[in-house]
Amino acid sequence: MSISTPEEVAQEAVRSVLSSTARPPRPDALVTSLTFWWRAMLKIKHVPEQLFDVTAFPVMFLLMFTYLFGGALAGSTGAYLQEVLPGILAMTVAMITMYTGLTLNRDIQKGVHDRFRSLPIWRPSTLVGPLLADGVRYTLAAAVILVLGLILGFRPGAGPMGVVASVGLLLVFAFALSWVWTMLGIVMRSENALMGLSMMILFPLTFISNVFVPPETLPRWLEAFVDVNPITHLVTAMRGLVHGHSVTGEIGIVLVVSAGLVAVFGPLTMYVYRKKA
Amino acid sequence: MATNDTRRPVDAETGLESPAWVPPSGLAIEAAGLVKHFGETVAVDGLDLRVPSGMVYGVLGPNGAGKTTAIRMLATLLRPTEGSARVFGHDIVDEADAVRSRVSMTGQFASVDEDLTGFENLVLLCRLWGHPRRAAKKRASELLEAFGLADAGARQVKTYSGGMRRRLDIAASIVVTPELIFLDEPTTGLDPRSRNQVWEIVRALVAAGTTVLLTTQYLDEADQLADRIAVIDRGRVIAEGTSTQLKASVGSGALHVRLLDPDQRPEAEGLLTRALDVAVRAEADPVALSARTSDPERVAQALTELARAGVGVASFALGQPSLDEVFLALTGRPAEPANPELEGETSRGPTIEEAST
């Protein structure tokens, strides 16, 4: 090397960083999970456009459905809003859970994950961290809907605590549902295929529920589906919490379904993650 | 050709495949019969590798030879379909975590997050290796400084040049000094200056006691950096040894002589033929002669005889065959028209290992 520029890598410098720091103790699962959460937060900071789906999407949904169906279904948009808002909250957040899988899929394709996977860390933290970060996104989406709802005339009968409880329940369910997309994100080979599949599951799941219409108005076979759809139970529970009706049973169902999703898809995800490639 | 290689460099005494096997000191990697299938495709087909620690070990092969798959198995990213390997005595499947805490992997495609800044990338890895927050930031800054990236630390990696990205990638691999670092084609696609920088880094790594296993398609890179080289083709090792051994096993080197006076060429040709006892070829250049030989003593004598006979020599060079020639001879798929003299040597490929051990 004849000419030395500021960019020049000095052998000495490299050698000194190699021996300068002692090996720290192995970090625990919480630290590594939070570190991956922090990474996801940094990505939001650098690419804020990715928040479009949790801001613009809910606004569009709420306005569209309130004014499109309100008059026809409940006589007035004001009355409809009281019922449809918790439903749209559930639907929107359920829809955006699929981005968890898309982000992971992209990460794996790019090879960043190779490095993470070659680290001696608690392996699920690479998946749990982003899921925690998604909690932030879900909360943001919920906040956008609630603020807009309040402006449009949404009046939660059970007050702020009811709203907080219902959003809390929604987050529990969304976290559980995210594991499904995480697993698919690992298994599916392309982002597009994953997107298509997610849509195919999410559209019927959210629309064929009690979000927009009372199930009693539906043909019997459809009503039967609506009745077993977990989204229906979630929405009923959220409406109850928001307006102060007793919905202990429905909350129980949602929690059991959530626990079931994590119990099945958590280990399954880790299995395919380990098996992958 | 060269597929008659049924030799297994498994030492009978060490009993490599037995679970109670203890590594002879000084081996960083010991792989036996590694196989990896992807559906119908056989990416790695019975790979045997013994990498002594403390050196640069080069894995040389063309695209699709199975280099990346092999390295990914050794770095615990892929589970072998068959066979086994130990890294510092730890099984890559059963003791993957022990392996992971000792090795670091720099993939072929930059394994850094493009959306994050260089600094953030390094802090992230420092945290994952267990540095507390403040120590992580300090370490990240140190690394950026040492790799000449201090000024770019606050920029997103997507704005980095290929060379900068590579350096960041390697910096990310030595957050905690690894005992073994895998570099998968570390200089592919880099300009010559960035390539030299990566080479300097590799030399610094080895000087500091880290074993480096690097894959490359570049013969001069293996020649320049690697203490030992394994040539792999179609998922198997077809030759192994030092660069010199590889060259020596394929065939002799060549003496190139340029005379001052073209008229003296016939005389010089006769003298050289007698002195070297090999065929001497008159090149297209009217003052140039060449002969296949690698015996420096004979060459010295021959040159003395030229001088004694009053034949003026403008320049001479005694070169080893290039790794290029070695590689083509071993794989039997020359990129250039086959050299008939080398063709005959191909079958000697498998004996290289014996020559070296």
Interface residues (C-beta under 8 A of the other chain):
Chain A: M1 P6 E7 E8 V9 A10 Q11 A13 V14 R15 S16 V17 L18 S19 S20 T21 R23 P24 P25 R26 P27 V31 T32 T35 W38 R39 L42 K43 H46 V47 K110 G111 V112 D114 R115 F116 R117 S118 L119 P120 I121 K275 A277
Chain B: R72 A75 T76 L77 L78 R79 D97 R100 S101 V103 S104 M105 G107 Q108 F109 A110 S111 V112 D113 E114 D115 L116 T117 E120 L124 L125 R127 L128 W129 G130 H131 P132 A135 R139 E142 L143 E145 A146 F147 G148 D151 Q156 R167 A172 I174 V176 T177 N196 Q197 E200 I201 R203 A204 L205 A207 A208 T210
